[in-house]
Amino acid sequence: MSNKIYQPDWASLDSREMPQWYNQAKFGIFIHWGVYSVPSWRKINNALFGSYAEWYYASVYGQYRNNDDDFHQKNYAPDFLYRDFAPHFKAELFQPEAWAELFKSAGAKYVVLTAKHHDGFCLWPTENRHKKGWNSGDTGPKRDLLGDITQAVRDTGLKMGMYYSSVEWETNSSHRPQGGYFIPRRDREKFGIAEERYPDEILIPQLKELVTRYQPCLIFSDGGEWDFSAEYSQTKEFLSWLYNEAPNKDEVVVNDRFCKEMPGEHGDYYSTEYNDKEGFGKLHPWEESRGIGKSYGYNRAEQLEDYSSSQQLILQLVGIVAKGGNFLLNVGPTADGRIPVIQEERLRDIGRWMAVNGDAIYDSEMCTRLHNDDERAFLTCVGSDDYLIVTDWPTQRFSVRIITEATPTACTLLCSGQQIHVPFGIEEGQLIVHPLPWRFDLGLEYAYTFRVSY
């Protein structure tokens, strides 16, 4: 990396060279896990972001986008506070090595854990005095969850990042909820601090503590883009420190949600969520995140039909990568530390597909030699080869446009343990893949990949 000194202004910060690992990785695993995993509930709502169980504090216990849900009132005493869930978040079945093995077998190259969500609970034994009794070292598991999974993930050869909520509901106000706050007044008055003190006493000290102690490859900030100014959040000053002085300065990447000025404008990469906006193509590195179901945090309200199938997830991965993005797929563990079996199954299915087809995904770029208008097919480029990924076995001829002077010389079906050359032709500026009426017993499923060589 460059020895350049980055000043605390956007022009200087935006000039930083992107660490290469991120654009090469393409596929990562997100983990939403915390106190909200104890009630693990939010009524299903098909509205965008409407079923997030990690929003229990605001949207089940509280009234923000509550979905007319009386779950908390029906199941807990009137004086049972959200913070009373913490002792029940025990993670007694948590096996970080097994998690790491699963993520590696899925074909992921990096992992991102919610070190702190909007409820302010910390998954590490933070030194911050405001978090005494509100972290996993003091209550619940009484262990360093972030440290344990970080070590296990790195031991498998994957990279480890962290999610950190810039905002805390117990302290910060917002323009989004009616009345200006996400959670009830009694909880804010009992547990919050003066809002003007928050950046100096919690936000910046904790970010620096996490970076210094765990040296994450990635920081996924969240919530700051709702209301925080760059000045209040001290974002530019923090990023200047991160890029110049942090022990992980040559590896770390950050997204665009620290403050209001950032989304789609500043950050090493830009974030999208459940396809809430179009990707950014070649304009800037970007990443789409989503859950396997409709929630990030484990949600007991979800039924089978609320989960994406393995094929749907694989095609979303392929579609995002074909548009130049990374895919961060979330798992929501239970409070006792298990990854639900249906989520594990989806990851292992993705891993089997990636074992055969990963050459078309890792280190790929948007294809510029071929063009396709068929929604059943996707194109990527890796080095001197292009890859055509189709959702259906080609029993009829299939064509893509050649848009440069380059002439394809070979077409090969990716499969495990062997190469199968596929008949093709070139007609009127089109690459024609001829029908393949024979089906090999190759264990291929979900989508089929053809390497186009020149």
C-alpha positions in Angstrom: 0.0 0.0 0.0 1.0 3.6 -0.4 2.9 5.5 2.3 0.6 8.5 1.6 -0.7 10.4 4.6 -4.5 10.8 4.5 -5.9 14.0 5.7 -9.3 14.2 7.5 -11.1 15.5 4.4 -13.1 13.6 1.8 -10.8 14.4 -1.1 -7.8 12.9 0.7 -9.7 10.0 2.2 -11.4 9.1 -1.2 -8.0 9.0 -2.9 -7.0 5.9 -0.9 -6.1 2.8 -2.9 -8.5 -0.1 -2.3 -6.9 -3.2 -0.7 -6.9 -5.9 -3.4 -8.3 -8.7 -1.3 -11.8 -7.2 -1.1 -12.6 -7.2 -4.8 -11.0 -10.6 -5.2 -13.0 -12.3 -2.4 -16.5 -11.7 -3.8 -18.4 -13.8 -1.2 -18.6 -13.3 2.5 -20.7 -14.4 5.5 -22.5 -12.0 7.8 -23.4 -13.0 11.3 -26.2 -11.2 13.3 -26.0 -12.4 16.9 -26.8 -10.8 20.2 -29.3 -10.3 23.0 -32.1 -10.0 20.3 -31.4 -13.7 19.6 -33.1 -14.6 22.9 -36.7 -13.5 22.0 -35.8 -14.1 18.3 -39.1 -12.7 17.1 -40.7 -10.2 14.8 -44.0 -10.7 13.0 -43.4 -11.3 9.3 -44.1 -8.3 7.1 -43.4 -8.3 3.4 -42.4 -4.6 3.4 -38.7 -3.9 2.9 -36.8 -4.3 6.2 -40.2 -5.2 7.8 -39.2 -8.5 9.4 -35.9 -7.8 11.0 -35.8 -9.7 14.4 -32.6 -7.9 15.4 -34.9 -4.8 15.7 -36.8 -6.4 18.6 -35.9 -3.6 21.0 -37.4 -1.0 18.7 -40.1 -2.9 16.8 -41.5 -5.6 19.2 -40.6 -4.3 22.7 -41.0 -0.8 21.3 -43.5 0.6 18.8 -41.4 1.5 15.8 -42.9 -0.3 12.8 -44.4 -2.7 15.3 -46.6 -4.7 12.8 -49.4 -4.6 15.5 -47.4 -7.1 17.4 -48.2 -7.7 21.1 -45.6 -10.6 21.4 -43.6 -9.0 24.2 -46.7 -8.0 26.3 -48.2 -11.5 25.9 -45.0 -13.4 26.9 -43.2 -11.2 29.5 -44.2 -9.4 32.7 -44.8 -5.6 32.4 -41.6 -4.8 34.3 -39.5 -7.1 32.1 -37.1 -4.8 30.2 -35.2 -5.6 27.0 -32.0 -5.7 29.0 -33.4 -8.5 31.1 -32.8 -10.8 28.1 -29.0 -10.5 28.5 -28.5 -13.2 31.1 -30.4 -15.6 28.9 -28.0 -15.0 26.0 -25.6 -17.8 27.1 -24.1 -19.2 23.9 -23.6 -22.5 25.7 -23.5 -24.5 22.5 -21.3 -22.1 20.6 -18.5 -23.9 18.7 -16.5 -21.2 16.9 -14.3 -23.8 15.1 -17.4 -25.5 13.7 -18.8 -22.2 12.5 -15.5 -21.3 10.8 -15.4 -24.7 9.1 -18.9 -24.2 7.8 -18.1 -20.7 6.4 -15.0 -22.0 4.7 -16.9 -25.0 3.2 -19.5 -22.6 1.9 -16.8 -21.0 -0.3 -16.8 -17.7 1.6 -13.5 -15.7 1.8 -14.4 -13.4 4.7 -16.7 -13.2 7.7 -18.3 -10.2 9.4 -19.8 -10.4 13.0 -22.1 -7.9 14.6 -19.7 -6.7 17.4 -22.4 -4.2 18.5 -25.9 -3.7 17.1 -28.2 -0.8 17.7 -29.1 -2.0 21.1 -25.6 -1.3 22.2 -24.8 -4.7 23.6 -21.1 -5.7 22.9 -20.0 -9.2 21.9 -16.5 -8.6 23.4 -15.4 -7.7 27.0 -15.1 -4.0 26.2 -13.1 -1.7 28.5 -15.7 1.1 28.0 -17.1 2.2 31.4 -20.6 2.8 29.9 -20.8 -0.8 28.9 -20.2 -2.4 32.3 -22.7 -5.2 32.6 -23.8 -4.8 28.9 -21.2 -6.9 27.2 -20.6 -10.6 26.6 -17.7 -10.7 29.1 -19.8 -9.5 32.0 -23.1 -11.2 31.4 -24.7 -14.0 29.4 -21.9 -16.1 27.8 -19.2 -14.4 30.0 -16.7 -14.9 27.2 -15.1 -12.9 24.3 -17.4 -14.0 21.5 -15.8 -11.7 18.9 -12.3 -12.9 19.9 -13.3 -16.6 19.8 -14.8 -16.4 16.3 -12.0 -14.1 15.0 -9.4 -16.7 16.0 -11.3 -19.6 14.6 -12.0 -17.8 11.3 -8.4 -16.8 10.8 -7.2 -20.3 11.7 -9.1 -21.6 8.6 -7.5 -19.0 6.3 -10.5 -16.7 6.0 -10.5 -13.0 6.7 -12.4 -11.5 9.7 -14.3 -8.3 9.8 -16.8 -6.6 12.1 -20.1 -4.8 12.0 -20.4 -1.9 14.4 -23.5 0.2 14.9 -22.7 3.9 14.9 -26.0 4.6 16.6 -27.3 3.4 19.9 -31.1 3.5 20.5 -30.7 4.1 24.2 -28.9 7.4 23.6 -29.4 8.7 20.1 -32.4 10.5 18.7 -33.5 10.2 15.1 -35.8 11.8 12.6 -37.1 8.4 11.5 -39.5 7.4 14.4 -42.5 9.4 15.4 -41.5 11.2 18.6 -37.8 11.2 17.8 -36.7 7.9 19.5 -36.8 4.2 18.6 -37.3 2.8 22.1 -39.4 3.6 25.1 -38.5 6.6 27.3 -38.0 4.5 30.5 -35.1 2.6 28.8 -33.5 5.7 27.5 -33.6 7.4 30.8 -32.3 4.4 32.7 -29.5 3.4 30.3 -28.6 6.2 27.9 -26.1 9.0 28.2 -26.2 12.6 27.1 -26.2 12.5 23.3 -23.5 15.2 23.0 -21.1 13.0 25.0 -21.7 9.9 23.0 -19.0 10.3 20.2 -16.2 11.1 22.7 -17.2 8.6 25.3 -18.5 5.6 23.4 -18.4 5.8 19.6 -14.8 6.7 18.8 -13.2 5.0 21.9 -14.9 1.7 21.0 -14.0 1.9 17.3 -10.4 2.4 18.2 -10.5 -0.3 20.9 -11.9 -2.8 18.4 -9.4 -1.9 15.7 -6.4 -2.1 18.0 -7.5 -5.3 19.7 -8.9 -7.4 16.8 -7.5 -5.7 13.7 -10.5 -6.4 11.5 -10.1 -6.6 7.7 -13.4 -4.8 7.3 -15.6 -2.4 9.3 -19.3 -2.4 8.4 -20.7 0.7 10.0 -24.4 1.1 10.2 -27.0 3.7 11.4 -24.8 6.7 11.2 -26.2 7.5 7.8 -29.7 8.2 9.3 -28.9 11.3 11.3 -25.2 11.7 12.2 -23.2 14.5 10.6 -19.6 13.9 9.7 -18.7 16.5 12.4 -20.8 14.9 15.2 -19.6 11.4 14.4 -16.0 12.5 13.9 -16.0 10.2 10.8 -13.3 11.9 8.8 -10.9 12.1 11.8 -11.5 8.5 12.6 -10.9 7.3 9.0 -7.7 9.5 8.9 -6.4 7.7 12.0 -7.5 4.3 10.6 -5.7 4.8 7.2 -2.6 6.3 8.7 -2.0 4.8 12.2 -4.0 1.7 12.7 -2.2 -1.7 12.9 -4.4 -3.0 10.1 -4.2 0.1 7.9 -3.0 -1.7 4.8 -5.8 -4.3 4.9 -8.9 -2.7 6.4 -11.8 -1.5 4.2 -14.9 0.4 5.4 -18.4 1.0 4.0 -20.4 4.1 3.6 -22.7 4.3 6.6 -20.8 6.2 9.3 -22.6 9.5 8.6 -25.2 11.2 6.4 -22.7 12.4 3.9 -21.4 9.0 3.0 -23.9 6.7 1.3 -23.0 6.3 -2.4 -20.4 9.0 -2.1 -17.6 8.1 0.3 -16.1 4.8 1.7 -13.9 2.1 0.4 -17.1 0.2 -0.7 -20.8 1.1 -0.8 -23.5 -1.0 0.9 -26.9 -2.2 -0.5 -29.3 -4.3 1.5 -32.0 -6.7 0.3 -31.7 -5.1 -3.1 -32.8 -1.7 -1.7 -30.9 0.0 -4.5 -29.1 -0.9 -7.7 -25.5 -1.8 -7.5 -22.7 0.5 -8.6 -21.2 -1.6 -11.4 -17.7 -0.5 -12.2 -18.1 2.9 -10.7 -17.1 1.9 -7.2 -16.7 -1.3 -5.2 -20.0 -2.4 -3.6 -21.6 -5.1 -1.6 -25.1 -6.5 -1.3 -26.1 -8.1 2.0 -29.2 -10.0 3.0 -30.4 -12.8 5.2 -31.2 -16.4 4.1 -34.8 -15.5 5.1 -36.4 -12.1 5.6 -34.4 -11.3 8.8 -30.8 -11.0 9.7 -31.2 -12.0 13.3 -32.7 -15.4 14.0 -36.5 -15.0 13.7 -38.8 -17.8 15.1 -41.7 -16.3 13.2 -40.2 -17.3 9.9 -41.6 -20.4 8.1 -40.1 -22.5 5.4 -41.6 -20.3 2.6 -39.8 -17.3 4.1 -36.4 -18.8 3.4 -34.7 -18.5 0.0 -33.8 -21.8 -1.7 -30.3 -22.7 -2.4 -30.7 -22.0 -6.1 -32.2 -18.6 -5.4 -29.2 -17.7 -3.2 -26.7 -19.0 -5.8 -28.3 -17.1 -8.6 -28.3 -13.9 -6.4 -24.6 -14.4 -5.7 -24.0 -14.9 -9.5 -26.1 -11.9 -10.4 -24.4 -9.6 -8.0 -20.9 -10.7 -9.0 -21.8 -10.3 -12.7 -22.7 -6.7 -11.9 -19.4 -6.1 -10.2 -20.4 -6.5 -6.5 -19.6 -8.7 -3.5 -22.3 -10.8 -1.8 -22.5 -10.8 2.0 -24.9 -13.6 3.0 -26.2 -13.5 6.6 -26.7 -16.3 9.1 -28.7 -15.7 12.3 -27.5 -18.0 15.1 -29.7 -19.0 18.1 -29.1 -17.6 21.6 -27.4 -20.8 22.6 -24.9 -20.6 19.7 -26.3 -22.9 17.0 -26.6 -22.0 13.3 -30.1 -23.2 12.3 -30.0 -26.4 10.3 -31.8 -24.9 7.3 -29.3 -22.1 7.2 -26.4 -24.6 7.4 -27.9 -26.6 4.5 -28.1 -23.5 2.3 -24.4 -22.7 3.0 -23.3 -26.3 2.3 -25.3 -26.3 -1.0 -23.6 -23.0 -2.0 -20.3 -24.5 -1.1 -20.8 -27.5 -3.3 -21.7 -25.3 -6.2 -18.7 -23.0 -5.6 -16.3 -25.9 -5.5 -17.2 -26.6 -9.2 -17.9 -23.1 -10.4 -15.8 -20.8 -8.2 -13.4 -20.0 -11.0 -16.1 -17.8 -12.5 -16.7 -16.0 -9.2 -13.4 -15.3 -7.3 -11.3 -12.4 -8.5 -13.8 -11.7 -11.3 -14.8 -8.5 -13.0 -17.7 -7.4 -15.2 -17.4 -8.9 -18.6 -16.6 -6.4 -21.4 -16.1 -8.8 -24.4 -19.5 -10.4 -24.4 -23.0 -9.0 -23.8 -26.2 -10.8 -22.7 -29.8 -9.6 -22.5 -31.3 -12.9 -21.3 -32.2 -12.9 -17.6 -31.4 -16.6 -17.5 -27.7 -16.0 -18.1 -24.9 -14.0 -16.5 -21.4 -13.1 -17.5 -18.1 -12.6 -15.6 -14.5 -12.1 -16.6 -11.4 -13.5 -14.9 -8.1 -12.7 -16.5 -8.1 -13.7 -20.2 -11.3 -15.8 -19.9 -15.0 -15.0 -19.8 -17.6 -17.1 -18.0 -21.1 -17.7 -19.1 -23.4 -18.9 -16.3 -26.8 -20.2 -17.3 -29.7 -21.1 -15.0 -31.1 -23.9 -17.3 -29.3 -26.8 -19.0 -28.9 -25.7 -22.7 -31.1 -28.1 -24.6 -31.6 -25.4 -27.2 -28.9 -23.2 -28.8 -28.0 -20.2 -26.7 -26.3 -17.0 -27.9 -24.5 -13.9 -26.5 -23.2 -10.9 -28.4 -19.5 -10.4 -29.1 -18.9 -6.7 -28.5 -15.1 -6.5 -29.1 -12.7 -7.7 -31.8 -11.7 -10.6 -29.6 -12.6 -14.0 -31.1 -13.6 -17.0 -28.9 -11.5 -20.1 -29.6 -12.9 -22.6 -27.0 -15.9 -23.2 -24.8 -15.6 -25.6 -21.8 -18.2 -26.7 -19.3 -17.0 -26.5 -15.7 -17.4 -29.7 -13.8 -15.7 -31.6 -11.1 -12.6 -33.6 -12.0 -12.8 -33.2 -15.8 -13.2 -30.7 -18.7 -15.9 -31.1 -21.2 -15.5 -29.2 -24.5 -18.8 -27.8 -25.7 -19.7 -27.3 -29.4 -20.0 -23.6 -30.3 -20.0 -21.3 -33.3 -19.8 -17.7 -34.3 -22.6 -16.2 -36.4 -23.2 -12.5 -37.3 -21.3 -11.3 -34.2 -22.9 -13.8 -31.9 -21.3 -16.6 -29.8 -23.6 -19.6 -30.3 -23.5 -22.4 -27.7 -25.1 -25.4 -29.3 -27.6 -27.6 -27.6 -26.4 -30.2 -25.1 -29.1 -32.9 -25.2 -26.9 -35.3 -23.2 -26.9 -34.9 -19.4 -23.6 -35.9 -17.8 -23.7 -37.5 -14.4 -21.5 -34.7 -13.0 -23.4 -33.7 -9.9 -24.1 -30.3 -11.5 -27.1 -28.4 -10.2 -28.5 -24.9 -9.7 -26.6 -23.2 -12.5 -24.1 -24.2 -15.2 -20.9 -22.5 -16.1 -19.1 -22.3 -19.4 -15.5 -20.9 -19.7 -15.0 -19.0 -22.9 -11.4 -18.8 -24.0 -9.8 -16.5 -26.6 
